[in-house]
Amino acid sequence: MGILEIVILGIVQGIAEFLPISSSAHLIIFRDVFGIGNGINENVALCLDIALHLGTLLAIGIYFFKDFITMIAKGFTKGIKDKDGKVLWFLVIATIPAAIAGVLFEDVIENAIRTNYILIACALAFMGIIIYLADKVSKQTNSIEQMNWKQAFLIGCSQVFALIPGFSRSGTTIAAARTLKLNREDAAKFSFYLSAPVVLGAVTLHLLKSETWTIIGANTNIFIVGILVAFIAGLLCIEFLLKYLKKHDFKIFMWYRIILAIIVIAMTIF
C-alpha cells in the first residue's frame, strides 16, 4: 500500500469522522468504489483501520483535553451537583446503547451492508436530509449543561444508527441533539465528546488481542502514518466545524451527501 493512499484515507477519516457525512461510508466508497487502497489484504486493512481511529481519538483527546479533565475530576468528586460533573455522567448514560449494539450487531451489519453500495448511498442522502430538517425546525435554546438524563439517553440511542454505513455517528447524534433543542455548537460538541468512549472502546477491543500487535508490528509504517494524518485532519476538522456552526446551518452537508450518493449510485450501476 502506497504512502499516498494512506494519506488520502487518513484525511478522509479525519474529516468524515467529525463532519456529519459518515466516515465508515466514505472509507468504503473511497476503497471499493473509487479504488483507493482496495488492493490491500485483511491484515493491512485492520492495521490501517485501527490507526485511523486512533488518530481521530487522539484529535478528540487533545482538542478537548481540558474539558475531559474537568469533567472527570468534577464527575468523581462532586457528581451531578456540578455542571461539568453532570456532563460526564450524561456521556456514560449516552454511551451505553451504542456500546451494547456495537458488541451485538456491528459485525452482522458490517457483513450485510458493506458491499451494498446503493444502500449506503441511499443512507447518505436520507440522513443528510434528516440532519438538515432536524436543525431547521429546532430552536437553539439549550446548552449541554441544560440537558437532562432522558435527552442524554435519547442522543445515545440515536448513535446506534451510526452502525449503518452512511448514517454517521456525528450526524445522528447532532440531529438528535438539535431535535431536543440543543444549540448547534453544543450539539456538535456533545457529539464529539460522545465519540471518544465509543471509539476508545472499539480500538481497545482490537488492541487486547495479541494477533493485533503482530499485525501492527508487520505494518509499522502504515500504522504511524495513518495515526498522524488522521490526527492532524481530525484536529483541523473539529476546529472548523465548531466555528462554522456559529453562523451556518447544515445545508452544505446535506447537498454534499446527496451529490456523493448520486455519484456512487451512477458508478455502481454503470
C-alpha atoms as an extended CHARMM CRD file, in Angstrom:
* protein
*
       270  EXT
         1         1  MET       CA              0.0000000000        0.0000000000        0.0000000000  PROA      1               0.0000000000
         2         2  GLY       CA              1.4560000000        3.3480000000       -1.0640000000  PROA      2               0.0000000000
         3         3  ILE       CA              2.0150000000        6.3080000000        1.2590000000  PROA      3               0.0000000000
         4         4  LEU       CA             -0.2530000000        8.4930000000       -0.9010000000  PROA      4               0.0000000000
         5         5  GLU       CA             -3.1600000000        6.0770000000       -0.4280000000  PROA      5               0.0000000000
         6         6  ILE       CA             -2.6180000000        6.0420000000        3.3470000000  PROA      6               0.0000000000
         7         7  VAL       CA             -2.5390000000        9.8420000000        3.3970000000  PROA      7               0.0000000000
         8         8  ILE       CA             -5.7440000000       10.1150000000        1.3520000000  PROA      8               0.0000000000
         9         9  LEU       CA             -7.6080000000        7.6320000000        3.5520000000  PROA      9               0.0000000000
        10        10  GLY       CA             -6.2340000000        9.3040000000        6.6810000000  PROA      10              0.0000000000
        11        11  ILE       CA             -7.5250000000       12.6830000000        5.5250000000  PROA      11              0.0000000000
        12        12  VAL       CA            -10.8810000000       11.1290000000        4.6180000000  PROA      12              0.0000000000
        13        13  GLN       CA            -11.1760000000        9.5450000000        8.0760000000  PROA      13              0.0000000000
        14        14  GLY       CA            -10.0970000000       12.7020000000        9.8910000000  PROA      14              0.0000000000
        15        15  ILE       CA            -12.6470000000       14.8190000000        8.0530000000  PROA      15              0.0000000000
        16        16  ALA       CA            -15.5660000000       12.3950000000        7.8360000000  PROA      16              0.0000000000
        17        17  GLU       CA            -15.3290000000       11.2540000000       11.4640000000  PROA      17              0.0000000000
        18        18  PHE       CA            -16.2670000000       14.7210000000       12.6860000000  PROA      18              0.0000000000
        19        19  LEU       CA            -18.2640000000       16.2950000000        9.8830000000  PROA      19              0.0000000000
        20        20  PRO       CA            -21.7840000000       14.8060000000        9.6830000000  PROA      20              0.0000000000
        21        21  ILE       CA            -21.0250000000       12.8590000000        6.5000000000  PROA      21              0.0000000000
        22        22  SER       CA            -20.1950000000        9.2960000000        7.7400000000  PROA      22              0.0000000000
        23        23  SER       CA            -16.5830000000        8.1400000000        7.9790000000  PROA      23              0.0000000000
        24        24  SER       CA            -17.4840000000        4.4560000000        7.5290000000  PROA      24              0.0000000000
        25        25  ALA       CA            -19.3440000000        5.1840000000        4.2860000000  PROA      25              0.0000000000
        26        26  HSD       CA            -16.5150000000        7.3430000000        2.9780000000  PROA      26              0.0000000000
        27        27  LEU       CA            -13.8290000000        4.7480000000        3.6770000000  PROA      27              0.0000000000
        28        28  ILE       CA            -15.9220000000        2.0870000000        1.9210000000  PROA      28              0.0000000000
        29        29  ILE       CA            -16.6240000000        4.3700000000       -1.0380000000  PROA      29              0.0000000000
        30        30  PHE       CA            -13.0150000000        5.5270000000       -1.4060000000  PROA      30              0.0000000000
        31        31  ARG       CA            -11.6740000000        1.9750000000       -1.1580000000  PROA      31              0.0000000000
        32        32  ASP       CA            -14.2500000000       -0.0680000000       -3.0520000000  PROA      32              0.0000000000
        33        33  VAL       CA            -15.8850000000        2.4200000000       -5.4400000000  PROA      33              0.0000000000
        34        34  PHE       CA            -13.0460000000        4.8680000000       -6.1270000000  PROA      34              0.0000000000
        35        35  GLY       CA            -10.3730000000        2.1530000000       -5.8200000000  PROA      35              0.0000000000
        36        36  ILE       CA             -8.0610000000        3.8990000000       -3.3360000000  PROA      36              0.0000000000
        37        37  GLY       CA             -6.4050000000        1.1970000000       -1.2390000000  PROA      37              0.0000000000
        38        38  ASN       CA             -8.7290000000       -1.5700000000       -2.3770000000  PROA      38              0.0000000000
        39        39  GLY       CA             -5.9070000000       -3.9930000000       -3.1140000000  PROA      39              0.0000000000
        40        40  ILE       CA             -4.7790000000       -4.4250000000        0.4830000000  PROA      40              0.0000000000
        41        41  ASN       CA             -5.2180000000       -7.6660000000        2.4090000000  PROA      41              0.0000000000
        42        42  GLU       CA             -7.2510000000       -8.0680000000        5.5990000000  PROA      42              0.0000000000
        43        43  ASN       CA             -4.2930000000       -7.6240000000        7.9450000000  PROA      43              0.0000000000
        44        44  VAL       CA             -3.2000000000       -4.3390000000        6.3790000000  PROA      44              0.0000000000
        45        45  ALA       CA             -6.8140000000       -3.1300000000        6.3050000000  PROA      45              0.0000000000
        46        46  LEU       CA             -7.1810000000       -3.8980000000       10.0210000000  PROA      46              0.0000000000
        47        47  CYS       CA             -3.9080000000       -2.1600000000       10.8550000000  PROA      47              0.0000000000
        48        48  LEU       CA             -4.9230000000        0.9410000000        8.9040000000  PROA      48              0.0000000000
        49        49  ASP       CA             -8.4230000000        0.9690000000       10.3810000000  PROA      49              0.0000000000
        50        50  ILE       CA             -7.0530000000        0.8940000000       13.9400000000  PROA      50              0.0000000000
        51        51  ALA       CA             -4.5080000000        3.5930000000       13.0890000000  PROA      51              0.0000000000
        52        52  LEU       CA             -7.1000000000        5.9210000000       11.5870000000  PROA      52              0.0000000000
        53        53  HSD       CA             -9.4190000000        5.5590000000       14.5700000000  PROA      53              0.0000000000
        54        54  LEU       CA             -6.5370000000        6.0710000000       16.9910000000  PROA      54              0.0000000000
        55        55  GLY       CA             -5.6690000000        9.2450000000       15.1080000000  PROA      55              0.0000000000
        56        56  THR       CA             -9.1740000000       10.6860000000       15.3880000000  PROA      56              0.0000000000
        57        57  LEU       CA             -9.3870000000        9.5730000000       19.0290000000  PROA      57              0.0000000000
        58        58  LEU       CA             -6.1340000000       11.4080000000       19.7130000000  PROA      58              0.0000000000
        59        59  ALA       CA             -7.5610000000       14.5050000000       17.9900000000  PROA      59              0.0000000000
        60        60  ILE       CA            -10.6000000000       14.4660000000       20.2910000000  PROA      60              0.0000000000
        61        61  GLY       CA             -8.4430000000       13.9110000000       23.3570000000  PROA      61              0.0000000000
        62        62  ILE       CA             -6.0380000000       16.7400000000       22.5410000000  PROA      62              0.0000000000
        63        63  TYR       CA             -8.6520000000       19.2670000000       21.4340000000  PROA      63              0.0000000000
        64        64  PHE       CA            -10.9460000000       18.6860000000       24.4040000000  PROA      64              0.0000000000
        65        65  PHE       CA             -8.2340000000       17.7450000000       26.9060000000  PROA      65              0.0000000000
        66        66  LYS       CA             -9.1340000000       20.4250000000       29.4480000000  PROA      66              0.0000000000
        67        67  ASP       CA            -12.8590000000       19.6480000000       29.0890000000  PROA      67              0.0000000000
        68        68  PHE       CA            -12.3390000000       15.9410000000       29.7270000000  PROA      68              0.0000000000
        69        69  ILE       CA            -10.0220000000       16.5260000000       32.7060000000  PROA      69              0.0000000000
        70        70  THR       CA            -12.5470000000       18.9160000000       34.2490000000  PROA      70              0.0000000000
        71        71  MET       CA            -15.4580000000       16.5600000000       33.6050000000  PROA      71              0.0000000000
        72        72  ILE       CA            -13.6730000000       13.5660000000       35.1080000000  PROA      72              0.0000000000
        73        73  ALA       CA            -12.4130000000       15.4840000000       38.1430000000  PROA      73              0.0000000000
        74        74  LYS       CA            -15.7810000000       17.0820000000       38.8760000000  PROA      74              0.0000000000
        75        75  GLY       CA            -17.7280000000       13.9550000000       37.9630000000  PROA      75              0.0000000000
        76        76  PHE       CA            -15.9520000000       11.8140000000       40.5540000000  PROA      76              0.0000000000
        77        77  THR       CA            -15.7080000000       14.4560000000       43.2730000000  PROA      77              0.0000000000
        78        78  LYS       CA            -18.9060000000       16.4770000000       43.0170000000  PROA      78              0.0000000000
        79        79  GLY       CA            -21.0250000000       14.2210000000       40.8110000000  PROA      79              0.0000000000
        80        80  ILE       CA            -24.2260000000       15.5160000000       39.2400000000  PROA      80              0.0000000000
        81        81  LYS       CA            -24.3270000000       18.5350000000       41.5610000000  PROA      81              0.0000000000
        82        82  ASP       CA            -21.6670000000       20.1860000000       39.3970000000  PROA      82              0.0000000000
        83        83  LYS       CA            -22.4800000000       21.2020000000       35.7940000000  PROA      83              0.0000000000
        84        84  ASP       CA            -19.2500000000       19.7030000000       34.4000000000  PROA      84              0.0000000000
        85        85  GLY       CA            -19.5520000000       16.5910000000       36.5370000000  PROA      85              0.0000000000
        86        86  LYS       CA            -23.0820000000       16.0930000000       35.2760000000  PROA      86              0.0000000000
        87        87  VAL       CA            -21.8640000000       16.0880000000       31.6650000000  PROA      87              0.0000000000
        88        88  LEU       CA            -19.5140000000       13.1800000000       32.4380000000  PROA      88              0.0000000000
        89        89  TRP       CA            -22.4160000000       11.0390000000       33.6370000000  PROA      89              0.0000000000
        90        90  PHE       CA            -24.5080000000       12.1580000000       30.6800000000  PROA      90              0.0000000000
        91        91  LEU       CA            -21.7530000000       10.7160000000       28.4690000000  PROA      91              0.0000000000
        92        92  VAL       CA            -21.7900000000        7.4430000000       30.4230000000  PROA      92              0.0000000000
        93        93  ILE       CA            -25.5610000000        7.1200000000       30.0010000000  PROA      93              0.0000000000
        94        94  ALA       CA            -25.4260000000        8.0670000000       26.3190000000  PROA      94              0.0000000000
        95        95  THR       CA            -22.6220000000        5.5890000000       25.5630000000  PROA      95              0.0000000000
        96        96  ILE       CA            -24.4490000000        2.5080000000       26.8620000000  PROA      96              0.0000000000
        97        97  PRO       CA            -26.8790000000        1.9690000000       23.9180000000  PROA      97              0.0000000000
        98        98  ALA       CA            -24.1650000000        2.1980000000       21.2530000000  PROA      98              0.0000000000
        99        99  ALA       CA            -21.7770000000        0.0180000000       23.2550000000  PROA      99              0.0000000000
       100       100  ILE       CA            -24.3530000000       -2.7710000000       23.5840000000  PROA      100             0.0000000000
       101       101  ALA       CA            -25.4840000000       -2.5130000000       19.9610000000  PROA      101             0.0000000000
       102       102  GLY       CA            -21.8840000000       -2.4340000000       18.7430000000  PROA      102             0.0000000000
       103       103  VAL       CA            -20.9520000000       -5.6280000000       20.5670000000  PROA      103             0.0000000000
       104       104  LEU       CA            -24.0880000000       -7.4460000000       19.4200000000  PROA      104             0.0000000000
       105       105  PHE       CA            -24.6600000000       -6.2130000000       15.8820000000  PROA      105             0.0000000000
       106       106  GLU       CA            -21.6290000000       -4.4210000000       14.4080000000  PROA      106             0.0000000000
       107       107  ASP       CA            -20.2200000000       -7.4700000000       12.5950000000  PROA      107             0.0000000000
       108       108  VAL       CA            -23.6660000000       -8.5360000000       11.3720000000  PROA      108             0.0000000000
       109       109  ILE       CA            -24.4270000000       -5.0950000000        9.9470000000  PROA      109             0.0000000000
       110       110  GLU       CA            -20.9250000000       -4.7680000000        8.5140000000  PROA      110             0.0000000000
       111       111  ASN       CA            -21.1820000000       -8.0700000000        6.6490000000  PROA      111             0.0000000000
       112       112  ALA       CA            -24.7140000000       -7.4020000000        5.4250000000  PROA      112             0.0000000000
       113       113  ILE       CA            -24.2990000000       -3.8250000000        4.2190000000  PROA      113             0.0000000000
       114       114  ARG       CA            -20.6160000000       -3.1860000000        3.4950000000  PROA      114             0.0000000000
       115       115  THR       CA            -20.8110000000       -4.1630000000       -0.1930000000  PROA      115             0.0000000000
       116       116  ASN       CA            -24.3270000000       -2.8180000000       -0.7750000000  PROA      116             0.0000000000
       117       117  TYR       CA            -23.2030000000        0.4900000000       -2.2370000000  PROA      117             0.0000000000
       118       118  ILE       CA            -26.7050000000        1.5050000000       -3.3440000000  PROA      118             0.0000000000
       119       119  LEU       CA            -27.9840000000        1.1510000000        0.2200000000  PROA      119             0.0000000000
       120       120  ILE       CA            -25.0090000000        3.0890000000        1.5900000000  PROA      120             0.0000000000
       121       121  ALA       CA            -25.6360000000        5.8570000000       -0.9540000000  PROA      121             0.0000000000
       122       122  CYS       CA            -29.3340000000        5.9940000000       -0.0110000000  PROA      122             0.0000000000
       123       123  ALA       CA            -28.3840000000        6.2000000000        3.6700000000  PROA      123             0.0000000000
       124       124  LEU       CA            -26.0510000000        9.1070000000        2.8770000000  PROA      124             0.0000000000
       125       125  ALA       CA            -28.7660000000       11.0750000000        1.0870000000  PROA      125             0.0000000000
       126       126  PHE       CA            -31.5640000000       10.2090000000        3.5340000000  PROA      126             0.0000000000
       127       127  MET       CA            -29.5730000000       11.1180000000        6.6450000000  PROA      127             0.0000000000
       128       128  GLY       CA            -28.3310000000       14.3220000000        5.0450000000  PROA      128             0.0000000000
       129       129  ILE       CA            -31.9190000000       15.4770000000        4.6310000000  PROA      129             0.0000000000
       130       130  ILE       CA            -32.7960000000       14.3960000000        8.1920000000  PROA      130             0.0000000000
       131       131  ILE       CA            -29.8580000000       16.3340000000        9.6700000000  PROA      131             0.0000000000
       132       132  TYR       CA            -30.8250000000       19.4690000000        7.7520000000  PROA      132             0.0000000000
       133       133  LEU       CA            -34.5090000000       19.2660000000        8.6730000000  PROA      133             0.0000000000
       134       134  ALA       CA            -33.7930000000       18.4690000000       12.3390000000  PROA      134             0.0000000000
       135       135  ASP       CA            -31.6310000000       21.5620000000       12.5190000000  PROA      135             0.0000000000
       136       136  LYS       CA            -34.0320000000       23.7230000000       10.5220000000  PROA      136             0.0000000000
       137       137  VAL       CA            -37.1150000000       23.1060000000       12.6670000000  PROA      137             0.0000000000
       138       138  SER       CA            -35.3460000000       23.2030000000       16.0350000000  PROA      138             0.0000000000
       139       139  LYS       CA            -34.9090000000       26.2880000000       18.1570000000  PROA      139             0.0000000000
       140       140  GLN       CA            -31.4310000000       26.9980000000       19.5080000000  PROA      140             0.0000000000
       141       141  THR       CA            -32.3790000000       27.2800000000       23.1480000000  PROA      141             0.0000000000
       142       142  ASN       CA            -30.3880000000       24.8600000000       25.3210000000  PROA      142             0.0000000000
       143       143  SER       CA            -26.7530000000       24.2500000000       26.1830000000  PROA      143             0.0000000000
       144       144  ILE       CA            -25.1640000000       20.9460000000       27.2250000000  PROA      144             0.0000000000
       145       145  GLU       CA            -25.4580000000       21.9390000000       30.8830000000  PROA      145             0.0000000000
       146       146  GLN       CA            -29.2390000000       22.3060000000       30.4600000000  PROA      146             0.0000000000
       147       147  MET       CA            -29.6570000000       18.7420000000       29.2050000000  PROA      147             0.0000000000
       148       148  ASN       CA            -31.3790000000       16.1030000000       31.3030000000  PROA      148             0.0000000000
       149       149  TRP       CA            -30.8670000000       12.3480000000       31.6650000000  PROA      149             0.0000000000
       150       150  LYS       CA            -33.6360000000       11.4760000000       29.2060000000  PROA      150             0.0000000000
       151       151  GLN       CA            -32.1630000000       13.6850000000       26.4910000000  PROA      151             0.0000000000
       152       152  ALA       CA            -28.6790000000       12.2500000000       27.0130000000  PROA      152             0.0000000000
       153       153  PHE       CA            -30.0390000000        8.7090000000       26.7270000000  PROA      153             0.0000000000
       154       154  LEU       CA            -32.0370000000        9.5080000000       23.5660000000  PROA      154             0.0000000000
       155       155  ILE       CA            -28.9700000000       11.0390000000       21.9130000000  PROA      155             0.0000000000
       156       156  GLY       CA            -27.0670000000        7.8900000000       22.8550000000  PROA      156             0.0000000000
       157       157  CYS       CA            -29.7870000000        5.7250000000       21.3310000000  PROA      157             0.0000000000
       158       158  SER       CA            -29.5580000000        7.6920000000       18.0750000000  PROA      158             0.0000000000
       159       159  GLN       CA            -25.8850000000        6.7400000000       17.8920000000  PROA      159             0.0000000000
       160       160  VAL       CA            -26.9070000000        3.1060000000       17.3430000000  PROA      160             0.0000000000
       161       161  PHE       CA            -27.9880000000        4.0110000000       13.7950000000  PROA      161             0.0000000000
       162       162  ALA       CA            -24.3910000000        5.0130000000       13.0690000000  PROA      162             0.0000000000
       163       163  LEU       CA            -23.5790000000        1.2950000000       12.8290000000  PROA      163             0.0000000000
       164       164  ILE       CA            -25.1390000000        1.5340000000        9.3570000000  PROA      164             0.0000000000
       165       165  PRO       CA            -22.5630000000        2.9930000000        6.9280000000  PROA      165             0.0000000000
       166       166  GLY       CA            -23.9260000000        6.2740000000        5.5970000000  PROA      166             0.0000000000
       167       167  PHE       CA            -25.8060000000        7.3900000000        8.6980000000  PROA      167             0.0000000000
       168       168  SER       CA            -22.7840000000        8.9090000000       10.5100000000  PROA      168             0.0000000000
       169       169  ARG       CA            -22.0830000000        8.9210000000       14.2320000000  PROA      169             0.0000000000
       170       170  SER       CA            -21.7610000000       12.6940000000       14.3720000000  PROA      170             0.0000000000
       171       171  GLY       CA            -24.7170000000       13.1270000000       12.0280000000  PROA      171             0.0000000000
       172       172  THR       CA            -27.1720000000       11.0260000000       14.0050000000  PROA      172             0.0000000000
       173       173  THR       CA            -26.1650000000       12.4370000000       17.3780000000  PROA      173             0.0000000000
       174       174  ILE       CA            -26.1820000000       16.0510000000       16.1570000000  PROA      174             0.0000000000
       175       175  ALA       CA            -29.6040000000       15.5690000000       14.5570000000  PROA      175             0.0000000000
       176       176  ALA       CA            -30.9560000000       14.0460000000       17.7690000000  PROA      176             0.0000000000
       177       177  ALA       CA            -29.4270000000       16.8050000000       19.8810000000  PROA      177             0.0000000000
       178       178  ARG       CA            -30.8800000000       19.5230000000       17.6350000000  PROA      178             0.0000000000
       179       179  THR       CA            -34.3000000000       17.8340000000       17.7750000000  PROA      179             0.0000000000
       180       180  LEU       CA            -34.0030000000       18.0020000000       21.5550000000  PROA      180             0.0000000000
       181       181  LYS       CA            -33.2760000000       21.7380000000       21.1950000000  PROA      181             0.0000000000
       182       182  LEU       CA            -29.5490000000       21.9050000000       21.8980000000  PROA      182             0.0000000000
       183       183  ASN       CA            -27.9090000000       24.7910000000       20.0900000000  PROA      183             0.0000000000
       184       184  ARG       CA            -25.7910000000       23.8850000000       17.0620000000  PROA      184             0.0000000000
       185       185  GLU       CA            -22.3850000000       24.3710000000       18.6260000000  PROA      185             0.0000000000
       186       186  ASP       CA            -23.2110000000       22.4000000000       21.7770000000  PROA      186             0.0000000000
       187       187  ALA       CA            -24.9070000000       19.6700000000       19.7350000000  PROA      187             0.0000000000
       188       188  ALA       CA            -21.6610000000       19.2270000000       17.7860000000  PROA      188             0.0000000000
       189       189  LYS       CA            -19.5510000000       19.4540000000       20.9370000000  PROA      189             0.0000000000
       190       190  PHE       CA            -21.5880000000       16.7850000000       22.7570000000  PROA      190             0.0000000000
       191       191  SER       CA            -21.3520000000       14.6160000000       19.6390000000  PROA      191             0.0000000000
       192       192  PHE       CA            -17.5540000000       14.9530000000       19.7270000000  PROA      192             0.0000000000
       193       193  TYR       CA            -17.4590000000       14.1610000000       23.4370000000  PROA      193             0.0000000000
       194       194  LEU       CA            -19.6330000000       11.1260000000       22.8340000000  PROA      194             0.0000000000
       195       195  SER       CA            -17.4270000000        9.7380000000       20.0730000000  PROA      195             0.0000000000
       196       196  ALA       CA            -14.4560000000        9.4130000000       22.4350000000  PROA      196             0.0000000000
       197       197  PRO       CA            -15.6630000000        6.4900000000       24.6180000000  PROA      197             0.0000000000
       198       198  VAL       CA            -17.1820000000        4.6500000000       21.6440000000  PROA      198             0.0000000000
       199       199  VAL       CA            -14.0230000000        4.8670000000       19.5250000000  PROA      199             0.0000000000
       200       200  LEU       CA            -11.8400000000        4.1150000000       22.5580000000  PROA      200             0.0000000000
       201       201  GLY       CA            -13.8710000000        1.0090000000       23.3350000000  PROA      201             0.0000000000
       202       202  ALA       CA            -13.7500000000       -0.2760000000       19.7580000000  PROA      202             0.0000000000
       203       203  VAL       CA             -9.9950000000        0.3040000000       19.4510000000  PROA      203             0.0000000000
       204       204  THR       CA             -9.3000000000       -1.2400000000       22.8570000000  PROA      204             0.0000000000
       205       205  LEU       CA            -11.1420000000       -4.4380000000       21.9290000000  PROA      205             0.0000000000
       206       206  HSD       CA             -8.7930000000       -4.8450000000       18.9570000000  PROA      206             0.0000000000
       207       207  LEU       CA             -5.6470000000       -3.9650000000       20.9100000000  PROA      207             0.0000000000
       208       208  LEU       CA             -6.4280000000       -6.5380000000       23.6000000000  PROA      208             0.0000000000
       209       209  LYS       CA             -5.8240000000       -9.2780000000       21.0290000000  PROA      209             0.0000000000
       210       210  SER       CA             -2.2240000000      -10.4310000000       20.7330000000  PROA      210             0.0000000000
       211       211  GLU       CA             -2.5480000000      -11.0410000000       16.9870000000  PROA      211             0.0000000000
       212       212  THR       CA             -3.3890000000       -7.3680000000       16.5080000000  PROA      212             0.0000000000
       213       213  TRP       CA              0.0320000000       -6.3440000000       17.7950000000  PROA      213             0.0000000000
       214       214  THR       CA              1.6660000000       -8.8540000000       15.4530000000  PROA      214             0.0000000000
       215       215  ILE       CA             -0.1710000000       -7.2660000000       12.5200000000  PROA      215             0.0000000000
       216       216  ILE       CA              0.7760000000       -3.7510000000       13.6430000000  PROA      216             0.0000000000
       217       217  GLY       CA              4.4130000000       -4.8120000000       14.0430000000  PROA      217             0.0000000000
       218       218  ALA       CA              4.4570000000       -6.0640000000       10.4760000000  PROA      218             0.0000000000
       219       219  ASN       CA              2.9350000000       -2.8190000000        9.1620000000  PROA      219             0.0000000000
       220       220  THR       CA              4.5430000000       -0.1770000000       11.3840000000  PROA      220             0.0000000000
       221       221  ASN       CA              4.9010000000        2.4670000000        8.6670000000  PROA      221             0.0000000000
       222       222  ILE       CA              1.2390000000        2.2290000000        7.7070000000  PROA      222             0.0000000000
       223       223  PHE       CA              0.2450000000        2.3950000000       11.3670000000  PROA      223             0.0000000000
       224       224  ILE       CA              2.3050000000        5.5030000000       12.1870000000  PROA      224             0.0000000000
       225       225  VAL       CA              1.4170000000        7.4520000000        9.0280000000  PROA      225             0.0000000000
       226       226  GLY       CA             -2.2740000000        6.5840000000        9.4290000000  PROA      226             0.0000000000
       227       227  ILE       CA             -2.3550000000        7.8810000000       13.0080000000  PROA      227             0.0000000000
       228       228  LEU       CA             -0.5230000000       11.1190000000       12.1820000000  PROA      228             0.0000000000
       229       229  VAL       CA             -2.6020000000       12.0190000000        9.1270000000  PROA      229             0.0000000000
       230       230  ALA       CA             -5.9600000000       11.1980000000       10.7430000000  PROA      230             0.0000000000
       231       231  PHE       CA             -4.9100000000       13.1200000000       13.8770000000  PROA      231             0.0000000000
       232       232  ILE       CA             -3.9530000000       16.2970000000       12.0060000000  PROA      232             0.0000000000
       233       233  ALA       CA             -7.0100000000       16.1750000000        9.7160000000  PROA      233             0.0000000000
       234       234  GLY       CA             -9.3040000000       15.4510000000       12.6640000000  PROA      234             0.0000000000
       235       235  LEU       CA             -7.9000000000       18.2790000000       14.7720000000  PROA      235             0.0000000000
       236       236  LEU       CA             -8.3700000000       20.7960000000       11.9710000000  PROA      236             0.0000000000
       237       237  CYS       CA            -11.8540000000       19.4960000000       11.2370000000  PROA      237             0.0000000000
       238       238  ILE       CA            -13.0780000000       19.8210000000       14.8360000000  PROA      238             0.0000000000
       239       239  GLU       CA            -11.8810000000       23.4190000000       14.9040000000  PROA      239             0.0000000000
       240       240  PHE       CA            -13.5220000000       24.1390000000       11.5490000000  PROA      240             0.0000000000
       241       241  LEU       CA            -16.9370000000       22.6720000000       12.3800000000  PROA      241             0.0000000000
       242       242  LEU       CA            -17.2920000000       24.3820000000       15.7610000000  PROA      242             0.0000000000
       243       243  LYS       CA            -16.5280000000       27.7520000000       14.1600000000  PROA      243             0.0000000000
       244       244  TYR       CA            -18.6340000000       27.0630000000       11.0760000000  PROA      244             0.0000000000
       245       245  LEU       CA            -21.7600000000       26.2180000000       13.0750000000  PROA      245             0.0000000000
       246       246  LYS       CA            -21.7040000000       29.5560000000       14.8990000000  PROA      246             0.0000000000
       247       247  LYS       CA            -23.0030000000       31.2230000000       11.7400000000  PROA      247             0.0000000000
       248       248  HSD       CA            -24.1500000000       28.4490000000        9.3810000000  PROA      248             0.0000000000
       249       249  ASP       CA            -26.5820000000       25.5470000000        9.2410000000  PROA      249             0.0000000000
       250       250  PHE       CA            -26.1740000000       22.0110000000        7.8350000000  PROA      250             0.0000000000
       251       251  LYS       CA            -27.3860000000       22.6880000000        4.2830000000  PROA      251             0.0000000000
       252       252  ILE       CA            -23.9410000000       22.2840000000        2.7150000000  PROA      252             0.0000000000
       253       253  PHE       CA            -23.5720000000       18.8340000000        4.2850000000  PROA      253             0.0000000000
       254       254  MET       CA            -27.0000000000       17.7660000000        3.0280000000  PROA      254             0.0000000000
       255       255  TRP       CA            -26.1460000000       18.7180000000       -0.5570000000  PROA      255             0.0000000000
       256       256  TYR       CA            -22.7170000000       17.1100000000       -0.3230000000  PROA      256             0.0000000000
       257       257  ARG       CA            -24.2980000000       13.8520000000        0.8700000000  PROA      257             0.0000000000
       258       258  ILE       CA            -26.8930000000       13.9020000000       -1.9120000000  PROA      258             0.0000000000
       259       259  ILE       CA            -24.3270000000       14.6360000000       -4.6370000000  PROA      259             0.0000000000
       260       260  LEU       CA            -21.9690000000       11.9140000000       -3.3640000000  PROA      260             0.0000000000
       261       261  ALA       CA            -24.8910000000        9.4600000000       -3.2060000000  PROA      261             0.0000000000
       262       262  ILE       CA            -25.7800000000       10.2000000000       -6.8390000000  PROA      262             0.0000000000
       263       263  ILE       CA            -22.1400000000        9.7040000000       -7.9130000000  PROA      263             0.0000000000
       264       264  VAL       CA            -21.9040000000        6.3680000000       -6.0550000000  PROA      264             0.0000000000
       265       265  ILE       CA            -25.1930000000        5.0930000000       -7.4870000000  PROA      265             0.0000000000
       266       266  ALA       CA            -24.1540000000        6.1120000000      -11.0150000000  PROA      266             0.0000000000
       267       267  MET       CA            -20.7320000000        4.4480000000      -10.6910000000  PROA      267             0.0000000000
       268       268  THR       CA            -22.3030000000        1.3130000000       -9.2360000000  PROA      268             0.0000000000
       269       269  ILE       CA            -24.9590000000        0.9550000000      -11.9270000000  PROA      269             0.0000000000
       270       270  PHE       CA            -22.9130000000        1.9980000000      -14.9390000000  PROA      270             0.0000000000
